[in-house]
Amino acid sequence: MDSDQLRQISLLLVDDETDFRNTLAKRLLKRGLHSIHAPDGETCLAMLAKQPVDVVVMDVMMPG
């Protein structure tokens, strides 16, 4: 994939650890992937109800 194709992918990061979420977002951005973030499952579901995304990267061991 070239950088234009990567920019078209909508990505949602979900993790209750803010520092981890931000670090992962920065690493993905360096590779041309922009992301939106949610701190928990409930927020994730609310965001997805308003705007579907292509990919969700989620911590499966978090509260809520």
N, C-alpha and C positions, 0 to 999 in steps of 0.2 A: 504494500500500500504506500502511496506517496502521501506527502503532508496534507494535500488538499482533501484526500479521501479520509484521512484521520480526523481532520477538523469537522467533517460532516457527521461523525459518530457522536451521539449524545450519551453521556456517561454519568451515572449517579453513584457517588461514593457514600456508603452508609456505615458509620462506626461511631460508637460513643466516646472514643478517645480522640479528642480534637487534634492533638499533636500528630497522632498517626495519620489521621485523615488529611491534614494539611501537608504533611511530608509526602504522602502518596500522591496527592494532587500536584505538588511541585514536580515530582519525578515524572508523572504522566505528561505534564505540560512541557517539560524538556523534550519529550518525544512527540510533541504535537497534538496531544489529546487534552481537550478542555473538559472540565467536569463541573457538576453541581454537587452540593453536599447536603447530607441529612445526618443529624446526631442520633437518631433512633428509628425503630421500625414504624412507629405511628406517623412520624414526620415524613418518612419515606413514602408510605402509602398515600398520604395526603398530597404529596408532590406528584406522585404518579397519576393520581386521579385528575389532576389539573393538566399535566403535561407528560405524556408517555416518553420513555427514553429507549435507546437501543440496548444499553448494557447497564446492569446494576452490579456493583462490587460491594458485597455486604459482609460484615462481621456476623457470624451466626451465633456467637456466644456473648450476647449483650442483653442487658435488661430490656424488658418491653418487647 
